[in-house]
Amino acid sequence: MSFVAVELEKFKSVQNECETDLEKLTFTKKFYTITEAIQFPKFWDEDWLNIAIQELDTKAKIEEVKAADSLAIKTESVEQILLSGQLSDADSAKFSLTSMDFVKSVKQKISADKKFDTYC
C-alpha cells in the first residue's frame, strides 16, 4: 500500500487534461462543488469515481455529525456546570475547555429558556 499526498492548490490540470485515475480523482476532489450538469467532466461517469464521490460525501457528513455532537456535548456540559452554581464563569470555561464567550452564550440560552418556561 502506498499513500500519495497532493496539494490541491498546486493542482492546475483542467478537466480535458486529466488522463490518469489519480488526476481524475484529484480534479474531482478539488472541483466537486460544481453544480451545473453541463459542467460535469465525462470521466465523472466512471463507476470507480462515482463510488469515491459517494465516499467523500459520506465522510463529510460524518464529520458534520461529529462536529454537531461535539458542540451539543460541550453545551450540555457547560449548562450542567452553570446550573450547579459551584463555579464562576471563568472557571466553567476552564473546566469545560471552552471560551468565556461560549460560556456566556450558554448562560444567555439558559436565561432565555427560563424566561420561556415562566411564560408557558
Disulfide bonds with the S-S distance in Angstrom:
none
